[in-house]
Amino acid sequence: MLIDSTLVLSEKQAITTSAVSENTIDQTAAADAHHRLVVVAQVQEDFVGLTSLKISLQTSDSSTFSQINELLGVSFALADLKAGKSLFKMVLPEGALRYIRGYYTVSGMASAGKISLFITDEA
């Protein structure tokens, strides 16, 4: 799987509190794809202490995300958040506006855990 750096939302991002992804995708600047785009979430480091983690994909017409639409939101229990695990690989939902970012909602008291979240061309 080839990963275009302009389509990476989080690369081994530490998640211990609710937070936005490290990066935002501006679809006008992203590389053109010739296949369907898929969203991939992978655990890079075991999560410790939290109860659950919700991974959302948010979209907006504004780079400030003053108005947000949620494209998807998937929750995972602590038992699922182990290093090396692929949490999901799904087709990018229709309805994405110009800007896309990830959002991580932590339930409980996380003390460790890292995620990679990116969009890739399904070849």
C-alpha positions in Angstrom: 0.0 0.0 0.0 1.4 3.4 -1.1 0.7 6.3 1.2 0.8 9.8 -0.1 2.1 12.2 2.6 -0.6 14.8 1.7 -3.2 12.3 2.7 -1.8 11.5 6.2 -4.0 12.8 9.1 -2.0 11.2 11.9 1.3 9.4 11.9 2.0 7.6 15.2 0.1 10.4 17.0 0.0 10.0 20.8 -3.6 10.1 22.0 -4.1 10.5 25.7 -6.9 13.1 25.7 -9.5 14.0 23.1 -7.8 15.8 20.2 -7.8 16.6 16.5 -5.4 14.9 14.1 -2.0 16.4 13.6 -2.8 17.2 10.0 -5.7 18.4 7.9 -6.2 17.4 4.3 -7.1 20.1 1.8 -8.7 18.1 -1.0 -7.7 20.8 -3.6 -4.0 20.2 -2.8 -4.1 16.4 -2.4 -2.9 14.1 -5.1 -5.4 12.9 -7.7 -6.5 9.3 -7.2 -7.5 7.0 -10.0 -9.2 4.4 -7.7 -11.6 4.6 -4.8 -10.1 6.3 -1.7 -10.1 4.4 1.6 -9.7 5.6 5.2 -7.3 3.5 7.3 -6.8 3.5 11.0 -4.0 1.6 12.7 -2.8 1.3 16.3 1.0 2.0 16.5 1.3 1.6 20.3 -0.9 -0.2 22.9 -3.4 2.0 24.6 -3.4 2.1 28.4 -6.0 3.3 30.9 -8.8 4.4 28.7 -12.3 2.8 28.5 -12.9 3.5 24.8 -11.7 5.5 21.9 -13.9 7.0 19.2 -12.2 7.8 15.9 -14.2 10.4 13.8 -13.6 11.8 10.3 -14.7 15.4 10.2 -15.1 17.7 7.2 -15.7 21.4 6.6 -15.7 24.1 4.0 -13.3 26.1 6.2 -9.8 25.3 7.3 -10.7 26.5 10.8 -13.5 23.9 11.0 -15.9 26.6 12.2 -18.8 24.3 11.0 -18.1 20.6 11.1 -19.8 17.7 9.5 -19.0 14.2 10.7 -18.4 11.7 7.9 -17.9 8.7 10.2 -17.4 7.8 13.8 -16.3 4.4 15.1 -15.7 3.5 18.7 -13.3 0.9 20.0 -12.9 -0.7 23.5 -9.5 -0.9 25.2 -9.1 -4.6 24.3 -9.1 -3.6 20.6 -6.4 -1.0 20.9 -3.3 -3.1 20.6 -0.1 -2.2 18.6 -0.2 -3.6 15.1 -3.9 -3.8 14.9 -5.7 -2.4 11.9 -8.9 -0.9 13.3 -10.6 -0.2 10.0 -10.2 0.2 6.3 -13.3 1.6 4.7 -14.2 3.6 1.6 -14.1 7.3 2.2 -17.8 8.3 2.7 -19.4 10.6 0.2 -20.1 14.1 1.2 -16.6 15.2 2.1 -16.2 18.9 1.9 -12.9 20.7 1.0 -11.1 20.0 4.4 -10.9 16.7 6.2 -9.4 15.9 9.6 -9.5 13.2 12.2 -10.9 13.6 15.7 -10.2 11.3 18.7 -12.6 11.1 21.6 -11.1 9.5 24.7 -13.3 8.0 27.3 -11.5 7.3 30.6 -8.0 8.2 31.6 -5.5 7.3 28.9 -1.8 7.2 29.7 -0.5 5.8 26.5 -1.4 4.9 22.9 -0.6 6.0 19.4 -2.7 6.0 16.1 -2.0 6.4 12.4 -4.9 7.6 10.3 -4.6 8.2 6.6 -6.4 8.1 3.3 -5.1 6.0 0.5 -5.8 5.0 -3.1 -7.4 1.6 -3.1 -5.4 0.0 -6.0 
